Amino acid sequence: MKFKHKIFNIFQLGLITAVGLSSCNKYLDINPPSQIIPEVYLTEESQLAAYTIARYTDVFPSHGSWSFGTFGIDGNTDNMAMPNLDNRFIPGQWRVGAEGGDWDFSNIYQMNYFINTVVPKWKEKKLLGNASNVEHYIGEAYFLRAYVYFTKLQALGDFPIIKNVMSDKDKNILIEASKRAPRNEVARFILSDLDSAITLLKTNSPDGKKQRISQHVAQLLKSRVGLYEGTWLKYFKGTAFVPKGAGWPGESKEYLKSYTFPSGSIDGEIDFFLSASMTAAAAVADAVALVNNTGIIESANNENPYFSMFGAVDMSNYSEVLLWRQYNQNLVTHNVPVYQQRSNYAVGLTRSMVESFLMKNGLPVYASGSGYHGDDYIANVRKDRDGRLQLFLKEPGQKNVLINVGAGTHYTLVEPYPSIWETDWERRYTTGYSIRKGISYDGLQTNNNGGYTGSITFRASEAYLNYIEASYEKNGNLDGKAEAYWRAIRTRAKVDPDFNATIAATNMSLEKKDWGVYSAGNFVSPTLYNIRRERRNELMAEGLRLMDLKRWRAMDQLITTPDHYEGFKLWGPMKEWYTAAQLKYGASSDQSVVSDPALSIYLRPLEVRSNALSYAGIKFAMAHYLSPIAIEHFQLTSVDGSIENAVIYQNPGWPLVAGNGATGY
């Protein structure tokens, strides 16, 4: 099998099933590749290119047909609420599965097959094609394996490190390979793969349009992984969620009883990961400039690069975009532009998210002299605020379509009053607060499921934020580079760059709606909180919030004190926007539409009826920081099929009984 040489667009080769290795073996998802791929495959450049890019759709988040795409990933966090509360926040409802779950090796196997097959040929100079391009595609494979392993690290913590393709004929070999490695070892393995990728990848990928992985993308992911593991180890230190911590289940297995940290201590590991994060983040931030924010909102001519970047059809010319997915009007489309013109597919910003944005003078909304105009109307909320809130928070009366008016079938010319009474997710404004991040002013985008705006996978501003946070977490202060990065982000946001004035004006007791104010149930320092605030505001609706909350250990307080998602101030002057039928309430009534004002003057979208599991608020269980492992995997990793003799162990607080919820920790 051969492919003609060409440049492939990101994700569009997901249809090349000839290189898709479907897996059926339940041990390590193994299916002998010789059944699928001829032995002469993976011998020349275009074949390598086709194989790696075919994995993009399996690995990276992107916009989909009937969803809010990447802009909706932060739903069910303190940033964004949805009509249904995730079971993560309803203790007892998230349960151990009988089979399936995150314990899966299909994508890992596919990348191991590529690396095991191609790297020996590369070292022996047996691959055909441009040498630098060949190296680049090998670098992509190392990156993709690292990316998949990072998803496993976030979900499960300790995880097997498997580098080779193995025969599925010997059960004992597969069981041995299933042994879990301590999470910090998994993170070190990820960084090692990323170092290989960084060495092999080009600064600018061969496609020339930033639709394939590049060296900067690998450096950014390295900074993300280093920051994730460094802060996880720091905030979970001493608990069962880190190696050698009290009750760590790894010590129940003989192969981990004498485990020692590579650096000699958990503190050494923390320093190692934070240092790695800083170095990798600086490599990106020093090389890639932030795009300009003119402050312009409604413009048919894309006069504001920062605003238009998120909803552009072609994102290749924005310096800050490092990797993006391109769609095609005639081939691959999505529905995000339609939902941007409506209700964001029922994903609404929380009051907590909106109130976290500073005033443009750099002061919190509650601070003396801030000039805050209150929240009686959405227009007041936006006035004189951080430029990002002004740009990206919807307000009734704003233009939604400026060009090709009438060309689409589902466009909304002018932003309406939030339809909070709707039950249809396509029209329901869950919190009353909705975003414009990613909106397109082109009516051609609003044909039902016919949108073709791009979707950002990695952008460079995260590197600025990663460095700032890693610097402070590692050293307890900000170095000159971190300060310069922070001022650059605030200046672009059109907020006074004097972050020290913000820190001085911060009252932590008034910031409690932001879960990022906590680590392990306690307030962090005002400086660290404001670093987290900056990250929250800049990366709003970009799918990284749950990752951050987990590594900060920022949900312990929900174990004892439930929180309540709130939206806009419904029970103020804005109630006049609605009819009596649209404001019907009463907890015991199945006809209730909105929450009772006795609960709060702010709309509580998950507390409309008392029979809802979310009515009592958002709760948490310590075990929920990690996912449970399904029972079938214990049976399959045991020589006799018994759960008690499995070489793997369950995550803290989760039982070894399918259908049961977390028992605590």
C-alpha positions, 0 to 999 in steps of 0.5 A: 500500500502506498500513498502519493506524497502530499501535505495533509490537513489536520484531522481530515485523514481520520477517514484513512482507516487503512492505518487504524488499528482497531483493538479487541484484546482486553488485556492491553488492547492488542490486535496483531498489526499484520492483520491490518497493515501490509509488512511493507507499510511505514517505509516512506515519508508520506506513509509516516505522515498519513499514519500520525495525522490519522491519530489526531481525531482520536486524541485532540479535542475539537468541535463536533457536529451537535455540541458547543465544541471545545468551548463547552468542555469547561461545562460542569466546573465553577466556570460554566454550568450546564442543565445537568450536573455531572456525577463527579459532583453528586457523591454516590452517583459516580460509580465503579464500572463493570468494564471499560473506563479510562483503563484503555491502551488502544491509542498507546498501542497504535503509537507504540506500533509506529515507534517500534516499527519506524524508529529502527528503520530510521536508525538504519537509514531505511526510510525513503523521503526528505530526512527532516520531514521523516524525523518530524513525523517520528517526533509527532508519534512521540508527542502523540504517545505523550499526549495520550499518556497525559490524559491517563495521568490526569484520569488515573494517576499511577499507570503502566508504562508500556513502550513496546508492542507485545504479543497477545499470546502470552497472558503472563507477559501482558499481566506483568506489563499491566503493573502500575508505575507511580504517577511521577514516573509516568509524568517523567516518561511523558516528559522524556517522550516530549524531549524526543519530540522536541529534538525531532520536530521542526519549529514550523511543521511541514504543512506550513499552516500550523495544522500539524504538531510543531516544536513549540506545541511539544514545548507547550505541552511539556510546560503543561505536564510539568506544571500539572505534576509539580502542583499535584505532588505539592498539594496532595503531598502526604495523601494516598494520591501520591507515591509514599503518601499515607494510604497510597494503594501502591504499597499494597503490591510487592513490586512497589513496597520499596519504591524510592523517588528518582530525585530522592524525595517528593520535594525533589520531584516537585522541584524537578517538574516545576523547573521543567515547566518553566524552561519549556514555557519560556522557550515558547513565550520568548519566541511567540508574540501575543496577538493584538487586542484593539478592543473592537467588538462588532466588526465585519472586517476583523479589525480585532485580531484577538477577538476574531482569532477564536472564530476564524476560518483560517487561523494560520496567520495568528502568531499565538495559535500553535495548532488548530483544526481546519474544517471544510464547508464541503467536507467536515463541518460543525454546529458551533457558529449556530450555537454561538448565535443562540444559547451556547448549547445550554453552556452558560457562564457562572456568576463566579466566572463573570465576577472574577474579572477585574475592572479595567483599573485592575481592582476587583469589583468589590474593592473601594474605588473600583467603579463597578456599575453593579449587576442589575443589567448585563450591560452594567456588568460589562461596563469598564471591566477587563477587556476580555469580559467586554469582548466575550460576554454577550449582551442583549442587542449586540449584532450577531451577524454582520456579513452575508446576512440571511445566507444561513438558515439558523442565524440570529441577527441581534442577541436576544434577551436570554431565553432562560425558560427554554428546555431545548438545549439549542435555545436554553440560556442556562445561566443568563450569561453566555459567551461570544468567544469564537463567534463568527459574524458571517451568516454563511456559518449559520447553516445548520451543522454547516459551520467551518470555523477553525478550532484552536488546539494549543495557543501560546498564551498558556505558556506565559501563564504556565511560566508565571505559575510555575515560577511562583510555585517553585520559588515563592516569588515571581522572577523578572521574566514572570512579571514581564509575562504577566504585564504583557497578558494584562496589557493585552487584556486592557487591564492596568498592568500593575498586578501588585495593586490587584493583589493588595486590593484582594479580599480572599473571603470575598473570592470564595465563589472561585474554587481556585481560591482554595487548595486542600480546603484552605485559602492560598496566598493572594498572590497565588490566587491572582495568578490563578485568576489570570489563568482563569480569565485568559483561558475561559471556555478553552477546556483546561479548568477541570485539569487546573482544579484537580491539580490545585486540589481545589475542591476539598471544601465541597466535601463539607460545604456544598456550592451553588451554581448561580447565573445573572441577577434574575430577581432584579430589574432584569425580571421585567424582560420575562412574562409571568409564565417564563418566571414560574417557580416553586420547588415542589412543582414539576412546572417550575421554570426558574429557581425560587428567589428565596434561594437567591436573587441570582438564577440557580439553574440546577435548583429549579425543582427539589427532586433534582439531585443537584438541588442541594448544591454541588458536592464532592468526594475526595476519591473523585479527584481520580477515576475508578478502574472498572472491575474487568481490568482486575480480573484480566490482570490476575493469573487466576482471574480473581480480583484479589490477585490482580497486579493492579490496585484500585484508586483511593476511595473507590471500591472493588465492586461494580456499581458502587460509589466512592466509599471515602478516603 
